[in-house]
Amino acid sequence: MTDGETLEKLFEAAALGAHRFRSTVGDRLQRPELSYREMRRLFDGPTPEHGSPADEVIRSLAEKAERGLQMAAGPRFFGWVIGASHPVGAAADMLTSAWGQNCGNHEAAPAGSAAEEIAARWLLDILDLPRECSVGFVTGGTAANLVGLAAARSAVLRRVGWDVEKDGLFGAPPIQVIIGDDAHTTVFLALQVLGLGHDRVVRIPTDRDGQMSSSGFRKAMAACDGRAIAVLQAGQLNTGAFDPFAEVIPLAREMGAWVHVDGAFGLWARACPARASLAAGVDQADSWAVDGHKWLQTPYDTGYAIVRDADAHRRAMTAAASYLPGEEGDDRDPSHLVLELSRRARGFATWAMIRHLGRQGIADMIERHCQIARRMAEMLAQEPGITVANEVVLNQAIISFGSDEDPAQQDALTDAVIRRLQREGVCFVGGARWRGRQVMRLSVISAATTEAEADRSVSAIVDAWRAERSGPARD
Ligand SMILES: *Cc1c(COP(=O)(O)O)cnc(C)c1O
């Protein structure tokens, strides 16, 4: 296993598999060839009693897995809000795995810790957030929300003399959580895990596109005593809507509340001069959750938990273990800012992506995606029977098919168009529920998506609609 020839064959097989897939992803059917159930059969077999040659295992894994892959890395993938695992990030990640670094602290992983620290500084610069913030490299938006809200919980209770890290929540003074009605489910999950309760919140009404009402927020703030955490959103999952940060954050701060922002993809608007005004004032918040594996195109999984009060961040996430080397001066141990001790060196892929795209390349990509989303929505809206159900301010568009005079039939037709498109595989689109209705959601967020690929996808969507409109919806 360790002899040079075997190693070379092994890593060559992996690199060849990666190259074969990435160089053909746009020409493939834009959906998995086999279903989840079929894939289960393909991977199945009796528990292996004896080993198999290394390169054979890898070749076999690649051959099997490729038949059940979503083409998220491709140019015509608009399902969910999933970045494209840019080849540069993927290559950095292959090295990260091969290097086998445990990025728990800077002695165990000097290079990994340093790359993370520098990438964190670049991130704050590009997102134009307070440069004194600390940044934890986590698995994604979910974990980033958890870390941000843990820091919030710590700071809010500390102000009233309660040490939540040491004494827990039993007997603690209550905290009020104020949150928009269209917040992402993972924020509620974080509240659940932190003992704040996913239903023990004040939900603020939102407008048609999911933007929080600022008068509703003002009322909720006035009714609490400041021992509060306000959770705002940059980029609603379906519509791309932003909460009115410039209006509500000063109110919350005046009351002494902590403001956390879930900006999993939307916070990247800050990196793009033409879109930055959508998130104006968001830099006044206390903590932010943002993903790398969405708009920055790093491979899965990467997210960033950004906290202004670095002490609260460390307090909430540092274990009281004595065997770990301490931080001295401006040393930064990655594990003090996240839940995990042992962890992969996520900073390498982020460092590589920012180096590759640069500030300008990131801004250009985001602007291109936003313009393509608008263009797709406008082209689709020209076809009779197709309705764009949101104002396309960012990269998200939601679409319905049929007449809104018959909501049940419109829902059925929308669902049928989605299923037809998924069968045909020219592009991949997904469905969502919005305001109790079925919609098709287009997320333009793949680095590989160009105007030409988007136009080809629009034609496929219009054709699918015409086919469904003219016949009874078939399965
Ligand atoms: C994707 C998303 C999340 C969750 O992030 P993960 O990276 O999937 O953990 C949270 N909030 C919003 C708005 C999102 O779009």
Ligand as a Chemical Component Dictionary entry (heavy atoms), coordinates in Angstrom:
data_LIG
# 
_chem_comp.id                   LIG 
_chem_comp.type                 NON-POLYMER 
_chem_comp.pdbx_formal_charge   0 
_chem_comp.three_letter_code    LIG 
# 
loop_
_chem_comp_atom.comp_id 
_chem_comp_atom.atom_id 
_chem_comp_atom.alt_atom_id 
_chem_comp_atom.type_symbol 
_chem_comp_atom.charge 
_chem_comp_atom.model_Cartn_x 
_chem_comp_atom.model_Cartn_y 
_chem_comp_atom.model_Cartn_z 
_chem_comp_atom.pdbx_ordinal 
LIG C1 C1 C 0 -28.534 26.939 2.884 1  
LIG C2 C2 C 0 -29.048 27.832 3.915 2  
LIG C3 C3 C 0 -28.846 27.553 5.277 3  
LIG C4 C4 C 0 -28.196 26.278 5.742 4  
LIG O1 O1 O 0 -26.879 26.201 5.313 5  
LIG P1 P1 P 0 -26.155 24.787 5.110 6  
LIG O2 O2 O 0 -24.887 25.179 4.461 7  
LIG O3 O3 O 0 -27.051 23.981 4.217 8  
LIG O4 O4 O 0 -25.968 24.166 6.436 9  
LIG C5 C5 C 0 -29.273 28.468 6.202 10 
LIG N1 N1 N 0 -29.894 29.603 5.826 11 
LIG C6 C6 C 0 -30.123 29.902 4.529 12 
LIG C7 C7 C 0 -30.816 31.180 4.174 13 
LIG C8 C8 C 0 -29.712 29.025 3.524 14 
LIG O5 O5 O 0 -29.928 29.318 2.244 15 
# 
loop_
_chem_comp_bond.comp_id 
_chem_comp_bond.atom_id_1 
_chem_comp_bond.atom_id_2 
_chem_comp_bond.value_order 
_chem_comp_bond.pdbx_ordinal 
LIG C1 C2 SING 1  
LIG C2 C3 SING 2  
LIG C2 C8 DOUB 3  
LIG C3 C4 SING 4  
LIG C3 C5 DOUB 5  
LIG C4 O1 SING 6  
LIG O1 P1 SING 7  
LIG P1 O2 DOUB 8  
LIG P1 O3 SING 9  
LIG P1 O4 SING 10 
LIG C5 N1 SING 11 
LIG N1 C6 DOUB 12 
LIG C6 C7 SING 13 
LIG C6 C8 SING 14 
LIG C8 O5 SING 15 
# 
